[in-house]
Amino acid sequence: MNIVDRDPAICRFYRLVPAAPEPRRADRSADGMIPVRAYRYCEAIASASGFGWYFFPPMSFALRLEANVMYFSYGGSPEEWSKLDGTDVPDFRRRFAEAAPEGMERLCPTFLTPAREPGVVQIWSGYLAQTAPGWSLLSRGLANISTTADYEIFEGIIETSDWFGPLFTNIRLTRTNSPVRFHSRYPLFQVQPVLRQCYRDPPFEVYELDDLDADDWQRFATTMMPNTDQHRKLGHYAAATRRKLRREHAAL
């Protein structure tokens, strides 16, 4: 199915696990984590924070790394810990088999998959992802949100215009011998749409100071001069950027 022929959406997310929380547009305030001053006056930080969508675990769970062996629990009590060899969302494999065409039942995505490296786990969001031709998804940690020191999130680019499969993230536990908990109410990772040409070895050029011409100097002055005005309003760049966006939207 060609999503561009159906609607102008860059991304489509298919929820396979019914209980998985819906993706949420990333928050310009980084879920309230960035200082109010940065949110109001630093458009660069706010724009980066609000770029993309938050994804959540499809259910709450916990992981524990002991002597390079990974364990998981859906409940957290001592008797509910099991060695992680790959596990599914409870009852999802049956639901998937009922919905999948004949012969595809075995393609059910796994929820938690340990990697060969100790402490590394792949976590599935419960979704599939597809993007318009030429677009990919950057899967990364939450932008400008201070995360727990219990684990690290790997960044990866998925060419979802061609690769139609599970949307996941990979983490590495940094805490050992104690539970690391993940809750479905809190975002786990962030995905951002990027044009393929932006990361496929894009060309660039380097110039020196003497190479700036009159137009370059004028554009530089337009950017820098407001900073020398002690009476200018705070957030000059942020206000100008937002006005430009409003004009662009009005022109559509």
C-alpha positions, 0 to 999 in steps of 0.5 A, a space after each residue: 500500500 502506497 501511503 502517499 497515494 492515500 493521504 499526505 501523512 509522512 508516517 503511519 503507525 500500526 498498533 498491533 498490541 491493543 493495550 499499547 499507549 498511542 504515540 504522542 507528539 513530542 513536547 516542546 517543553 520536553 515533558 516539563 523538563 527544560 527550564 521555563 526560560 529555555 522553553 519561552 526564549 530558546 526556540 532551538 531547544 523547544 523545536 528540538 524537544 518537540 520534533 517527532 513522537 514519543 513511544 511508550 512500552 506496550 505494558 509495564 515490566 522490569 529487567 534485572 541483570 545479574 552476572 551477565 544474565 538478563 531476567 524479566 518480570 511483569 509483576 515484580 515479585 521475587 517468584 515472577 522473575 524469569 530468565 530472558 530468552 525472548 518473551 511476548 506480550 502476554 496472550 499476544 501470540 494467540 491474538 496475532 495467530 488469529 489475525 494473521 493470514 495462513 502461514 504467517 502465524 510464526 512472524 509474530 514480533 517478540 516483545 523483549 529480545 536479549 542481544 548477544 552483548 550482556 545487558 542489551 535488550 531490544 524492546 518492541 513498542 507494539 507498533 509497526 511503522 511505515 513512512 512515505 518514499 524517501 523518509 526514514 525514522 530516527 529512533 533515539 532517546 527522549 530529546 532534552 529529557 534527563 533519563 534514568 541512569 539505570 540504562 542507555 538508549 541506542 540511536 538508530 535509523 530505520 528505513 521504514 519506507 522500504 522496511 515495514 516491520 516492528 518499531 523498536 528501540 535497543 537499550 543497555 542496562 547500566 545497573 546490575 543486581 537490582 530491578 530496572 522498571 519500565 512503565 507504560 505511562 512514561 515515554 521510552 523513546 522518541 522517533 523523528 522523521 528524516 529524509 534519506 538524503 540527509 544521512 546518506 553522505 550528504 555533500 558539504 563545503 567549507 569556506 574561510 573568513 575571507 570567502 564571505 561576500 557582501 550578502 553573507 556579511 549582511 545576513 550575518 549582521 541581521 542575525 547578530 545585531 539584535 544581540 547587541 541591543 540591550 533593550 531588545 525583547 527576550 526571545 527575539 529569535 523565538 518570536 521571529 521563528 514563530 511568526 514565520 511558521 504562522 505565515 507559512 501555515 496561513 499560506 497553505 
